[in-house]
Amino acid sequence: MIQTTNLRKTYLSGEIKVHALDGVSLHIEAGEMVAITGASGSGKSTLMHILGCLDTPDDGEYLLEGKDVASLSPNQLADVRNRRIGFVFQTFNLLPRVSALENVELPLLYGGRNDARSVATTALIKVGLAERLLHDPSRLSGGQRQRVAIARAIVNEPAIILADEPTGNLDSRTGIEIMELFKQLNSEGRTIILVTHDPLVAGFCHRQIQFVDGKITENKSC
């Protein structure tokens, strides 16, 4: 599903070069649920942005479903982000003044779907929000907002879900509920890759890949 070889990404912080990724090679099979762990600044979010086709490496190769991402056109990359990969973020990234249903409809509308309302409704029911379709985010709890974000991520039936600290703004009980939802989605065949610094969250995954200073220091099964 995903293979990277010797990925490198360097940023300038003033006059200092920061090696966010320093020769990262990894392989993730279809259907795996993998945690990317490490301290803040270790490179895990940089890797997530590259895997999600939101950023490009300075060097190295990234194959997504056997295709070299560097060879894809901007339109092809946009299509990958909309149809093949679903994104979930710590801060939910919901539009504040529209309903949960309208938030989830957005990826479908971008893709030109004419059945957006019914498909978005089904996604929200799947994540347990059948009674909250018309609530805007200000009327939802943190856990409910993250469920809306997950519904939006899965509404196009992507093969891969990338989640960046998906429980970071939630209390521990709600975080466990969200991780159980990710486990359910994974059991249906989706590949899930999540960034976390929380050992409890990482423990839900099949495998943990630890980063330190832009390098993989541990790659172990749970």
C-alpha positions as CSV (number, residue, x, y, z in Angstrom):
1,M,0.0,0.0,0.0
2,I,2.7,2.5,1.0
3,Q,6.5,2.3,0.5
4,T,9.0,5.0,1.1
5,T,12.8,4.8,0.4
6,N,15.3,7.1,2.0
7,L,12.9,10.1,2.4
8,R,14.6,13.3,3.4
9,K,13.1,16.7,4.3
10,T,15.1,19.7,5.6
11,Y,13.8,23.0,6.9
12,L,15.7,26.1,7.8
13,S,15.2,27.5,11.3
14,G,17.0,30.8,11.0
15,E,20.4,29.8,9.8
16,I,20.1,26.2,11.2
17,K,19.2,23.3,9.0
18,V,16.6,21.0,10.7
19,H,16.5,17.5,9.3
20,A,12.8,16.7,9.8
21,L,13.2,13.4,7.9
22,D,16.6,11.9,7.6
23,G,16.6,8.8,5.4
24,V,13.2,7.3,6.2
25,S,12.4,4.0,4.6
26,L,9.2,2.1,5.6
27,H,6.6,-0.2,4.2
28,I,2.9,-0.3,5.3
29,E,0.7,-3.1,4.0
30,A,-3.0,-2.7,3.0
31,G,-5.2,-3.2,6.0
32,E,-2.6,-2.4,8.7
33,M,-3.3,0.0,11.5
34,V,0.0,1.7,12.3
35,A,1.0,4.3,14.9
36,I,3.8,6.8,14.2
37,T,5.2,7.8,17.6
38,G,7.8,10.2,18.9
39,A,8.3,13.5,20.7
40,S,7.3,16.9,19.3
41,G,9.7,17.8,16.5
42,S,10.7,14.2,15.8
43,G,9.5,14.2,12.2
44,K,6.3,12.3,12.5
45,S,3.9,15.1,11.3
46,T,6.3,15.9,8.4
47,L,6.0,12.2,7.4
48,M,2.3,12.3,7.6
49,H,2.1,15.4,5.3
50,I,4.2,13.6,2.7
51,L,2.2,10.4,2.9
52,G,-1.0,12.5,2.5
53,C,0.5,14.2,-0.6
54,L,0.3,17.6,1.2
55,D,4.0,18.1,1.0
56,T,6.9,16.6,-1.0
57,P,10.3,15.3,0.2
58,D,13.6,16.9,-0.8
59,D,14.9,13.5,-1.8
60,G,13.8,9.8,-1.8
61,E,10.9,7.9,-3.2
62,Y,7.3,7.5,-2.2
63,L,5.2,4.8,-3.8
64,L,1.5,4.9,-3.1
65,E,-0.4,1.8,-4.2
66,G,2.6,1.1,-6.5
67,K,2.7,4.5,-8.1
68,D,5.5,7.0,-7.7
69,V,3.9,10.0,-6.2
70,A,6.5,12.3,-7.7
71,S,5.2,11.4,-11.2
72,L,1.6,12.5,-10.5
73,S,0.2,15.8,-11.9
74,P,-1.4,18.4,-9.6
75,N,-4.8,17.2,-10.7
76,Q,-3.9,13.6,-10.0
77,L,-2.6,14.5,-6.6
78,A,-5.8,16.4,-5.8
79,D,-7.8,13.4,-6.8
80,V,-5.7,11.1,-4.5
81,R,-6.3,13.5,-1.6
82,N,-10.0,13.6,-2.2
83,R,-10.7,10.0,-3.1
84,R,-7.9,7.7,-1.9
85,I,-6.9,9.3,1.4
86,G,-9.1,10.5,4.3
87,F,-7.6,13.0,6.8
88,V,-8.4,13.4,10.5
89,F,-6.8,16.2,12.5
90,Q,-6.4,17.0,16.2
91,T,-8.2,20.3,15.8
92,F,-11.1,18.7,13.8
93,N,-10.9,21.4,11.0
94,L,-14.7,21.7,10.7
95,L,-16.4,24.7,9.2
96,P,-18.0,26.4,12.2
97,R,-21.1,27.9,10.8
98,V,-22.5,25.0,8.9
99,S,-24.1,21.7,10.1
100,A,-22.3,18.4,10.6
101,L,-24.1,17.1,7.5
102,E,-22.8,20.0,5.4
103,N,-19.3,19.5,6.7
104,V,-19.3,15.9,5.7
105,E,-20.8,16.7,2.3
106,L,-17.9,18.9,1.2
107,P,-15.5,16.2,-0.2
108,L,-18.4,14.8,-2.2
109,L,-19.4,18.2,-3.6
110,Y,-15.7,18.8,-4.6
111,G,-15.9,15.5,-6.4
112,G,-19.1,16.4,-8.3
113,R,-21.3,13.8,-6.6
114,N,-25.0,14.4,-7.0
115,D,-25.9,12.1,-4.1
116,A,-23.9,14.0,-1.5
117,R,-26.7,14.5,1.0
118,S,-27.6,10.8,1.3
119,V,-24.0,9.6,1.3
120,A,-23.0,12.1,4.0
121,T,-26.0,11.1,6.1
122,T,-25.0,7.4,5.9
123,A,-21.4,8.3,7.0
124,L,-22.6,10.3,10.0
125,I,-25.0,7.4,11.0
126,K,-22.0,5.0,10.8
127,V,-20.0,7.1,13.3
128,G,-22.9,7.3,15.7
129,L,-24.3,10.8,15.0
130,A,-27.7,10.0,13.6
131,E,-29.3,12.5,16.0
132,R,-26.8,15.3,15.3
133,L,-27.0,15.7,11.5
134,L,-28.1,19.3,11.6
135,H,-26.1,20.5,14.6
136,D,-23.3,22.9,13.9
137,P,-19.9,22.3,15.6
138,S,-20.6,24.7,18.4
139,R,-23.4,22.5,19.6
140,L,-21.3,19.3,19.6
141,S,-18.8,18.0,22.2
142,G,-15.2,17.4,21.3
143,G,-15.8,13.7,20.8
144,Q,-18.8,14.4,18.5
145,R,-16.8,16.9,16.5
146,Q,-14.1,14.3,15.9
147,R,-16.8,11.8,14.8
148,V,-17.9,14.4,12.3
149,A,-14.3,14.7,11.1
150,I,-14.0,11.0,10.8
151,A,-17.3,10.8,8.8
152,R,-15.9,13.4,6.5
153,A,-12.7,11.4,6.1
154,I,-14.5,8.2,5.2
155,V,-17.3,9.6,3.1
156,N,-15.5,8.9,-0.2
157,E,-14.6,5.4,0.9
158,P,-10.8,6.0,0.9
159,A,-8.4,3.1,1.1
160,I,-6.2,5.0,3.6
161,I,-7.0,7.2,6.7
162,L,-4.3,9.4,8.0
163,A,-5.0,10.7,11.5
164,D,-2.7,13.4,13.1
165,E,-3.1,13.3,17.0
166,P,-6.8,12.4,16.6
167,T,-7.3,12.2,20.4
168,G,-5.1,15.1,21.4
169,N,-7.9,17.4,22.2
170,L,-10.1,14.8,23.9
171,D,-10.3,13.4,27.5
172,S,-9.1,9.9,28.0
173,R,-12.5,8.2,28.0
174,T,-13.6,9.9,24.8
175,G,-10.2,9.2,23.2
176,I,-10.7,5.5,23.8
177,E,-14.1,5.7,22.2
178,I,-12.6,7.4,19.1
179,M,-9.9,4.7,19.0
180,E,-12.5,2.0,19.1
181,L,-14.1,3.7,16.1
182,F,-10.8,3.6,14.2
183,K,-10.5,-0.1,15.1
184,Q,-13.9,-0.7,13.6
185,L,-13.0,1.1,10.4
186,N,-9.8,-0.8,10.2
187,S,-11.6,-4.1,10.6
188,E,-13.6,-3.2,7.5
189,G,-10.3,-3.2,5.5
190,R,-9.1,0.4,5.6
191,T,-5.5,1.1,6.2
192,I,-5.1,3.5,9.1
193,I,-1.9,5.5,9.9
194,L,-2.0,7.7,13.0
195,V,0.4,10.1,14.6
196,T,0.4,10.1,18.4
197,H,2.6,10.7,21.4
198,D,0.2,8.7,23.6
199,P,1.2,5.1,24.4
200,L,-2.4,4.2,25.1
201,V,-3.5,5.3,21.7
202,A,-0.5,3.6,20.0
203,G,-1.4,0.4,21.8
204,F,-4.6,0.1,19.7
205,C,-2.5,-0.4,16.6
206,H,-0.9,-3.5,15.0
207,R,2.5,-1.8,14.7
208,Q,4.4,1.1,16.2
209,I,7.0,3.1,14.3
210,Q,9.0,5.4,16.6
211,F,10.8,8.5,15.3
212,V,13.7,10.4,16.9
213,D,15.3,13.4,15.2
214,G,13.8,12.5,11.8
215,K,14.9,8.8,11.9
216,I,13.1,5.6,12.6
217,T,14.5,4.2,15.8
218,E,12.0,1.4,16.4
219,N,9.6,-0.6,14.3
220,K,7.7,-3.2,16.3
221,S,4.5,-5.2,16.3
222,C,2.1,-4.6,19.2
